[in-house]
Amino acid sequence: MSARRIGVLAAAAVAVLAAVAAIAAACGSGAPAAETARPGSTLVSTLVDPDGDGFLQRGPGEPLRTRPELPAGRPGRTLATFGQLTDTHVRDEESPARVPFLDRLGAPFTSTFRPQEAESDQVLDAGVRSLDREHPQAVFVTGDITDSAQENELDQAIATLRGGRVDPDSGARGYDGVQQADSPDPFFYRPDVDAPRFPGLLARAERPFTATGLRAPWYPTVGNHDVLVQGEVPPTAAIERVATGNRLVDTLDPSLRPPRDEAGAAAATARLLAEHAASSGRRVPADPRRRHPGAAAIVDRLARAAGVTPAQAGRLDYAVDVGASVRAIVLDTVNRAGGSRGLLPPGELRWLRAELARAGSRWVLVFTHNPLESSAGGEAALRALDADPRVVAVVAGNRHRNTIEPRRAGGGGYWLIGTSSLADFPQQARMFRLRAASGGGVVLETWMVDQDGRGVAGPARELAYLDAQGGRPAGFAGRPQDRNVRLGIPAR
């Protein structure tokens, strides 16, 4: 099988791809062993590739490591347990309002196509099942719940999180997209014919299924992909005509020269969707459910689904309790004008200060999509958190990477935590346990949770691992000290 056909794999992965192809041919392209291994907490076991052949297998767990930067006393009784899912990117991979052909250009377009993109609903369902086994009191879903702000994507995501019937298909029944076996573009991986082969994967991914649903209350954070087309640009009338129309662009016009900076990328995305589809797109079945409801309507849907009341109309800022000792503050960091960089408006900063005061003696955790340290207005928010001795952590998504860094302040400090996505490898959720510590502080224990690999979620993880732009070369799993750790919050 030609490695050129797996355009999503980098040159560095070609040798691995050859080994994978040989193994797939010898084994009749059966599902990898990792798909049938027991899922769950990475404290018990996790996925490894010890011989570098491109296949994952179950390996030993990663124990909790104590980070020394902010020392606290000995951990005691549990105050709260909660989970995090982030950057799930539930997507309508058949939608005309996508630009997968730009992925080959590299940054900032590297998330416009993934070889495992058709299985996003089932990967989220697999992550939910594994997180349910950890028995959290609450789950925070920190943004980019959907991929391109479409109504049908939001319907699918909410149904998967709640539990019940989920229909991933759009347009006519069956798959119509860039990964079809007869795709003429050598860039796109085709699971029916290209190595590693998964015959029938796309057909299985399009079938309706019954989602398990989260057993705990879940609390959403809005991300740029939830309210902006392709996570970059507000919907326009021209884009709506493309999204609900019957023309899909599935190959790159050599004359196109899109800008490489994000400021120009938003305008380029809007122009390509509005103009290029009409002139060079191929015909696909249309679907009115691909409409973009707009930011205000999406915020309202998410708030109602989670049973929360936003602090102001049109933005998803709110606070909830997790047990008697923990207050969670959820911030909306999406710039409605476009782009993926976070924005914290002055009014939101005032609201945050008021919420910190209302938290009283409870411990505080802040949940955002964009990390505050890389958001406009975020440094002012961090200074407000610096002044509060009860802040434990700011937990974010967006970067698709596991990161944990201390933020020292006022003789103590708190932690800035980033979590990898379900869209890219390692396709994990994160669990937290807050424990009282001797001396008056607390200890936050956190560990990763593998999605369970059942059904098409197994091949999706294998493909995510091989994807050159989101798999192992990207290092999104982070360092061991970014995953299963104990984090001290000293008394101040």
C-alpha positions as CSV (number, residue, x, y, z in Angstrom):
1,M,0.0,0.0,0.0
2,S,1.5,3.3,-1.0
3,A,2.6,5.5,1.9
4,R,1.8,8.5,-0.3
5,R,-1.9,7.7,0.1
6,I,-1.5,8.3,3.9
7,G,-0.8,12.0,3.5
8,V,-1.8,12.6,7.1
9,L,1.4,10.8,8.3
10,A,4.6,12.7,8.3
11,A,7.8,11.6,6.6
12,A,9.1,10.5,10.0
13,A,6.3,8.0,10.3
14,V,6.7,6.4,6.9
15,A,9.0,3.6,8.2
16,V,6.5,2.9,11.0
17,L,3.7,2.9,8.4
18,A,5.5,0.2,6.4
19,A,5.7,-2.0,9.4
20,V,2.1,-1.4,10.2
21,A,1.1,-2.3,6.7
22,A,3.0,-5.5,6.8
23,I,1.4,-6.5,10.1
24,A,-2.0,-5.5,8.9
25,A,-1.6,-7.7,5.8
26,A,-0.4,-10.7,7.8
27,C,-3.2,-10.4,10.4
28,G,-6.0,-9.7,7.9
29,S,-6.3,-6.1,9.1
30,G,-7.9,-7.2,12.4
31,A,-8.4,-4.8,15.3
32,P,-5.3,-4.1,17.3
33,A,-4.9,-5.8,20.7
34,A,-5.3,-2.4,22.5
35,E,-8.9,-2.3,21.3
36,T,-9.9,-5.2,23.5
37,A,-7.8,-4.4,26.6
38,R,-9.5,-3.3,29.8
39,P,-9.9,0.4,29.8
40,G,-9.7,2.9,32.6
41,S,-7.5,4.7,35.0
42,T,-3.8,5.1,33.9
43,L,-2.9,4.6,37.6
44,V,-3.6,1.0,36.9
45,S,-2.4,0.6,33.3
46,T,-1.9,2.7,30.2
47,L,-1.2,2.4,26.5
48,V,2.4,2.1,25.3
49,D,4.4,1.3,22.1
50,P,7.5,-0.3,23.5
51,D,9.0,-1.4,20.2
52,G,8.0,1.6,18.1
53,D,6.0,-0.5,15.6
54,G,3.1,1.9,15.6
55,F,0.8,-0.4,17.5
56,L,-0.3,0.4,21.0
57,Q,-0.6,-2.2,23.7
58,R,-1.6,-2.2,27.4
59,G,1.4,-1.5,29.7
60,P,2.0,-0.7,33.3
61,G,0.2,2.2,35.0
62,E,1.8,5.5,36.0
63,P,1.7,6.1,39.8
64,L,1.0,9.5,41.3
65,R,4.2,11.6,41.5
66,T,4.4,14.4,44.1
67,R,5.3,17.7,42.5
68,P,7.6,19.6,44.9
69,E,7.2,23.2,43.7
70,L,4.3,24.1,46.1
71,P,4.7,21.8,49.2
72,A,1.7,21.1,51.4
73,G,1.0,18.8,54.3
74,R,0.1,15.1,54.3
75,P,-3.1,14.4,52.3
76,G,-6.1,13.3,54.4
77,R,-9.9,13.1,53.8
78,T,-11.3,13.7,50.3
79,L,-13.2,16.9,49.8
80,A,-14.3,16.4,46.2
81,T,-13.8,14.3,43.1
82,F,-14.4,15.6,39.6
83,G,-13.5,14.9,36.0
84,Q,-12.6,16.8,32.9
85,L,-13.3,16.2,29.2
86,T,-12.0,18.7,26.7
87,D,-11.7,19.4,23.0
88,T,-13.9,16.6,22.1
89,H,-14.5,18.2,18.6
90,V,-17.7,16.3,17.8
91,R,-17.8,16.9,14.1
92,D,-19.9,16.5,11.0
93,E,-17.0,15.3,8.8
94,E,-19.4,15.3,5.7
95,S,-20.2,19.0,6.0
96,P,-19.5,21.3,3.0
97,A,-18.6,24.0,5.6
98,R,-15.2,22.5,6.2
99,V,-11.7,23.0,4.6
100,P,-9.9,19.7,5.1
101,F,-7.8,20.3,2.0
102,L,-5.9,23.1,3.9
103,D,-4.5,20.7,6.4
104,R,-1.5,19.8,4.2
105,L,-0.3,23.5,4.3
106,G,0.6,23.1,8.0
107,A,0.1,25.7,10.7
108,P,-2.3,27.3,11.4
109,F,-4.5,24.8,9.4
110,T,-3.3,21.6,11.0
111,S,-6.6,20.7,12.6
112,T,-8.7,20.9,9.5
113,F,-8.4,17.2,8.8
114,R,-7.6,14.1,11.0
115,P,-7.6,10.5,9.8
116,Q,-9.8,9.6,12.8
117,E,-12.3,12.4,12.3
118,A,-15.3,10.3,11.4
119,E,-15.4,8.6,14.8
120,S,-15.6,11.6,17.0
121,D,-19.0,10.8,18.5
122,Q,-17.9,7.2,19.4
123,V,-14.6,8.4,20.9
124,L,-16.5,10.8,23.2
125,D,-18.9,8.0,24.2
126,A,-15.8,5.8,25.0
127,G,-14.3,8.6,27.1
128,V,-17.6,9.0,28.9
129,R,-17.8,5.3,29.7
130,S,-14.3,5.3,31.2
131,L,-14.9,8.5,33.2
132,D,-18.1,7.0,34.6
133,R,-16.0,4.2,36.1
134,E,-14.1,6.7,38.1
135,H,-17.3,7.9,39.9
136,P,-16.8,11.7,39.8
137,Q,-19.2,14.0,41.6
138,A,-19.1,16.3,38.5
139,V,-17.6,16.5,35.1
140,F,-16.4,19.8,33.5
141,V,-16.3,19.8,29.6
142,T,-13.9,22.6,28.9
143,G,-14.8,23.7,25.4
144,D,-14.5,22.8,21.7
145,I,-17.2,20.4,22.4
146,T,-18.1,20.6,18.7
147,D,-15.8,21.2,15.8
148,S,-17.5,23.8,13.7
149,A,-20.4,25.3,15.5
150,Q,-23.1,23.4,13.6
151,E,-26.5,22.6,14.9
152,N,-26.2,18.9,14.2
153,E,-22.8,18.7,15.8
154,L,-24.3,20.2,19.0
155,D,-27.2,17.8,18.9
156,Q,-24.8,14.9,18.7
157,A,-22.5,16.1,21.4
158,I,-25.3,16.8,23.9
159,A,-26.9,13.4,23.2
160,T,-23.6,11.7,23.7
161,L,-23.0,13.5,27.0
162,R,-26.5,12.9,28.3
163,G,-26.9,9.4,27.0
164,G,-29.5,8.2,24.4
165,R,-29.7,7.7,20.7
166,V,-27.0,9.4,18.6
167,D,-27.0,9.6,14.8
168,P,-23.6,10.7,13.5
169,D,-24.7,10.7,9.9
170,S,-25.7,13.8,7.9
171,G,-26.9,14.4,4.4
172,A,-27.9,11.1,2.8
173,R,-27.5,7.8,4.6
174,G,-23.8,6.6,4.5
175,Y,-20.5,8.4,4.3
176,D,-20.0,11.2,1.8
177,G,-16.6,12.9,2.4
178,V,-12.9,13.1,1.6
179,Q,-12.0,9.6,3.0
180,Q,-14.1,7.6,0.5
181,A,-12.3,4.7,-1.1
182,D,-12.5,6.5,-4.5
183,S,-11.1,9.8,-3.3
184,P,-8.9,11.2,-6.0
185,D,-6.7,13.2,-3.6
186,P,-3.6,11.4,-2.4
187,F,-3.5,13.4,0.8
188,F,-6.5,11.9,2.5
189,Y,-6.2,8.5,4.3
190,R,-8.9,6.1,3.2
191,P,-9.5,3.4,5.8
192,D,-11.0,0.9,3.3
193,V,-8.0,0.7,1.1
194,D,-5.0,2.4,2.7
195,A,-2.7,1.0,5.5
196,P,-3.5,0.4,8.2
197,R,-6.7,-0.9,6.7
198,F,-10.0,-0.9,8.6
199,P,-12.5,-2.1,6.1
200,G,-16.0,-0.8,6.8
201,L,-14.8,1.7,9.4
202,L,-16.6,4.7,7.8
203,A,-19.8,2.8,7.4
204,R,-19.7,1.7,11.1
205,A,-18.9,5.3,12.2
206,E,-22.1,6.6,10.5
207,R,-24.5,4.2,12.1
208,P,-26.8,5.4,14.9
209,F,-25.9,4.1,18.4
210,T,-27.0,4.4,22.0
211,A,-24.7,6.5,24.1
212,T,-24.1,5.6,27.8
213,G,-24.1,9.2,29.1
214,L,-22.4,10.8,32.0
215,R,-23.8,9.6,35.4
216,A,-22.5,12.8,37.1
217,P,-23.7,16.3,36.5
218,W,-21.7,17.9,33.6
219,Y,-20.8,21.5,33.2
220,P,-19.8,22.9,29.8
221,T,-17.3,25.6,28.9
222,V,-17.7,27.3,25.5
223,G,-14.7,27.1,23.1
224,N,-13.9,28.9,19.9
225,H,-15.0,25.8,17.8
226,D,-18.3,25.8,19.6
227,V,-19.4,29.3,18.3
228,L,-17.1,30.0,15.3
229,V,-17.0,28.2,11.9
230,Q,-13.9,26.0,11.9
231,G,-13.1,27.7,15.2
232,E,-12.0,30.8,13.4
233,V,-14.8,33.0,11.9
234,P,-18.3,34.0,12.8
235,P,-21.0,32.5,10.5
236,T,-22.2,34.6,7.6
237,A,-25.0,34.3,5.1
238,A,-22.5,33.2,2.5
239,I,-21.1,30.5,4.7
240,E,-24.6,29.4,5.6
241,R,-25.4,28.8,2.0
242,V,-22.3,26.6,1.7
243,A,-23.0,24.7,4.9
244,T,-26.6,23.8,4.0
245,G,-25.8,23.4,0.3
246,N,-24.7,20.5,-1.9
247,R,-21.1,21.5,-2.8
248,L,-18.1,20.1,-0.9
249,V,-14.5,21.1,-1.7
250,D,-12.4,18.0,-1.4
251,T,-9.1,19.0,-3.1
252,L,-6.7,21.9,-3.0
253,D,-6.6,24.4,-5.9
254,P,-2.9,24.9,-6.6
255,S,-3.5,28.6,-7.2
256,L,-4.6,29.2,-3.6
257,R,-2.2,31.0,-1.4
258,P,-3.8,31.2,2.0
259,P,-2.0,33.3,4.7
260,R,0.0,31.5,7.4
261,D,-0.8,33.8,10.3
262,E,-4.0,33.3,12.3
263,A,-5.2,36.9,11.8
264,G,-5.3,36.2,8.1
265,A,-6.5,32.6,8.5
266,A,-9.9,33.7,9.7
267,A,-10.6,35.8,6.7
268,A,-9.1,33.2,4.4
269,T,-11.4,30.5,5.8
270,A,-14.5,32.7,5.3
271,R,-13.5,33.5,1.7
272,L,-12.6,29.9,0.8
273,L,-15.9,28.6,2.2
274,A,-18.0,31.3,0.5
275,E,-16.3,31.3,-2.9
276,H,-14.3,28.2,-3.5
277,A,-17.1,25.7,-2.9
278,A,-19.4,27.3,-5.5
279,S,-16.7,27.3,-8.1
280,S,-15.0,23.9,-7.6
281,G,-16.9,21.8,-5.1
282,R,-18.3,18.4,-5.9
283,R,-21.9,17.6,-5.3
284,V,-23.0,16.0,-2.0
285,P,-26.4,15.5,-0.3
286,A,-27.5,18.7,1.4
287,D,-28.7,18.9,5.0
288,P,-30.4,21.9,6.7
289,R,-29.3,20.6,10.1
290,R,-25.8,21.9,9.2
291,R,-26.8,25.4,9.9
292,H,-24.9,27.6,12.4
293,P,-27.3,28.8,15.1
294,G,-24.9,31.5,16.3
295,A,-23.0,32.1,19.6
296,A,-26.0,33.3,21.7
297,A,-28.2,30.3,20.7
298,I,-25.4,27.8,21.3
299,V,-24.6,29.2,24.7
300,D,-28.3,29.0,25.6
301,R,-28.5,25.3,24.4
302,L,-25.5,24.3,26.5
303,A,-26.7,26.2,29.6
304,R,-30.1,24.6,29.4
305,A,-28.6,21.1,28.8
306,A,-26.4,21.4,31.9
307,G,-29.0,23.2,34.0
308,V,-27.0,26.3,34.7
309,T,-27.8,30.0,34.6
310,P,-25.1,32.2,32.9
311,A,-24.2,35.4,34.6
312,Q,-25.0,37.4,31.4
313,A,-26.9,36.7,28.2
314,G,-24.8,35.4,25.4
315,R,-21.8,34.3,27.4
316,L,-21.3,31.1,29.4
317,D,-20.0,32.4,32.7
318,Y,-21.4,30.7,35.9
319,A,-20.3,29.1,39.2
320,V,-21.4,25.8,40.8
321,D,-20.6,23.9,43.9
322,V,-18.9,20.5,44.0
323,G,-19.7,19.2,47.4
324,A,-19.7,21.4,50.4
325,S,-16.1,22.6,50.2
326,V,-15.4,23.4,46.6
327,R,-16.6,26.3,44.3
328,A,-16.1,25.9,40.6
329,I,-16.0,29.1,38.5
330,V,-16.5,28.7,34.7
331,L,-15.2,31.4,32.4
332,D,-16.2,32.1,28.8
333,T,-12.9,33.1,27.0
334,V,-14.1,33.0,23.3
335,N,-13.6,36.1,21.2
336,R,-16.8,36.5,19.3
337,A,-15.1,38.5,16.6
338,G,-13.1,35.4,15.5
339,G,-9.8,33.6,16.0
340,S,-8.7,31.0,18.6
341,R,-6.9,33.3,21.0
342,G,-8.8,33.8,24.3
343,L,-10.4,37.0,25.4
344,L,-11.5,38.0,28.9
345,P,-13.6,41.3,28.7
346,P,-13.5,43.8,31.6
347,G,-17.0,43.0,32.7
348,E,-16.1,39.3,33.0
349,L,-13.1,40.2,35.1
350,R,-15.4,42.2,37.5
351,W,-17.7,39.2,37.7
352,L,-14.8,36.9,38.5
353,R,-13.7,39.1,41.4
354,A,-17.2,39.1,42.8
355,E,-17.4,35.3,42.5
356,L,-14.1,34.9,44.4
357,A,-15.6,37.0,47.2
358,R,-18.8,34.9,47.2
359,A,-16.9,31.7,47.5
360,G,-16.0,32.6,51.0
361,S,-14.1,29.8,52.8
362,R,-14.6,27.2,50.0
363,W,-11.7,26.1,47.9
364,V,-11.9,27.6,44.3
365,L,-11.2,26.0,41.0
366,V,-11.5,27.9,37.7
367,F,-12.4,26.2,34.4
368,T,-11.7,27.9,31.1
369,H,-11.3,26.8,27.5
370,N,-8.3,29.1,26.7
371,P,-5.5,29.1,29.2
372,L,-5.6,32.5,31.0
373,E,-1.9,33.0,30.6
374,S,-2.2,33.2,26.8
375,S,-5.5,35.1,26.6
376,A,-6.1,38.8,26.2
377,G,-7.1,40.1,29.7
378,G,-6.0,36.8,31.2
379,E,-3.1,38.3,33.2
380,A,-5.5,40.6,35.0
381,A,-7.6,37.6,35.9
382,L,-4.5,35.7,37.1
383,R,-3.6,38.6,39.4
384,A,-7.1,38.5,40.9
385,L,-6.6,34.8,41.6
386,D,-3.1,35.5,43.0
387,A,-4.7,37.5,45.7
388,D,-7.1,34.8,46.9
389,P,-5.6,32.2,49.2
390,R,-8.3,29.6,48.5
391,V,-7.6,29.2,44.7
392,V,-6.4,25.7,43.9
393,A,-6.0,25.6,40.1
394,V,-7.0,27.0,36.7
395,V,-8.0,24.1,34.5
396,A,-8.0,24.7,30.7
397,G,-8.2,23.0,27.4
398,N,-7.5,24.4,23.9
399,R,-3.8,23.4,23.6
400,H,-4.6,19.7,23.1
401,R,-1.6,19.0,25.4
402,N,-1.1,17.9,29.0
403,T,0.7,20.6,30.9
404,I,0.9,21.4,34.6
405,E,2.8,24.5,35.9
406,P,2.9,26.2,39.3
407,R,1.8,29.8,39.7
408,R,3.5,31.2,42.8
409,A,1.7,34.1,44.6
410,G,1.6,35.7,48.1
411,G,3.8,33.1,49.8
412,G,1.9,30.2,48.3
413,G,0.3,29.7,44.9
414,Y,-1.9,27.5,42.8
415,W,-1.6,25.4,39.6
416,L,-2.2,26.0,35.9
417,I,-3.4,22.8,34.4
418,G,-3.9,22.0,30.7
419,T,-5.4,18.8,29.4
420,S,-5.0,16.9,26.2
421,S,-8.0,16.5,23.8
422,L,-10.2,13.6,22.8
423,A,-9.8,14.7,19.2
424,D,-6.0,13.9,19.1
425,F,-3.9,11.2,20.7
426,P,-3.8,10.3,23.6
427,Q,-7.6,10.6,23.6
428,Q,-7.9,10.8,27.4
429,A,-10.0,12.4,30.1
430,R,-8.6,13.8,33.4
431,M,-9.7,13.0,36.9
432,F,-9.2,15.1,40.0
433,R,-9.4,14.4,43.8
434,L,-9.1,17.3,46.2
435,R,-8.0,16.2,49.7
436,A,-7.5,18.2,52.9
437,A,-3.9,18.4,54.0
438,S,-2.3,18.6,57.4
439,G,-1.4,22.2,58.3
440,G,-4.5,23.7,56.7
441,G,-3.7,23.4,52.9
442,V,-5.0,20.9,50.4
443,V,-3.6,18.4,47.9
444,L,-5.0,18.1,44.4
445,E,-4.5,14.6,42.9
446,T,-5.0,14.3,39.2
447,W,-4.6,11.4,36.8
448,M,-5.4,10.5,33.2
449,V,-8.2,8.2,32.1
450,D,-8.0,6.3,28.7
451,Q,-11.1,6.1,26.5
452,D,-12.2,2.4,26.5
453,G,-11.4,1.6,22.9
454,R,-14.7,-0.2,22.3
455,G,-16.1,-0.4,18.7
456,V,-14.8,2.2,16.3
457,A,-13.1,4.1,19.1
458,G,-10.3,1.5,19.0
459,P,-9.3,2.1,15.4
460,A,-9.8,5.9,16.0
461,R,-7.1,5.8,18.7
462,E,-4.7,3.9,16.5
463,L,-5.1,6.4,13.7
464,A,-4.8,9.3,16.2
465,Y,-1.5,7.8,17.3
466,L,-0.1,7.6,13.8
467,D,-1.3,11.1,12.8
468,A,1.8,13.2,12.2
469,Q,0.1,16.4,13.3
470,G,-1.6,15.2,16.4
471,G,-0.1,11.8,17.2
472,R,3.1,10.7,18.9
473,P,5.4,13.2,17.1
474,A,3.4,16.1,18.6
475,G,3.9,14.9,22.2
476,F,0.5,15.9,23.3
477,A,0.6,13.4,26.1
478,G,3.1,15.7,27.8
479,R,5.7,14.8,30.4
480,P,5.0,12.3,33.2
481,Q,4.8,15.2,35.6
482,D,2.0,16.7,33.5
483,R,-0.2,13.6,34.0
484,N,-0.5,11.6,37.2
485,V,0.6,13.8,40.0
486,R,-0.1,15.2,43.5
487,L,-0.2,19.0,43.6
488,G,0.2,20.8,46.9
489,I,-1.6,24.1,47.8
490,P,-0.1,25.4,51.0
491,A,-2.1,27.3,53.6
492,R,-1.6,31.0,53.4
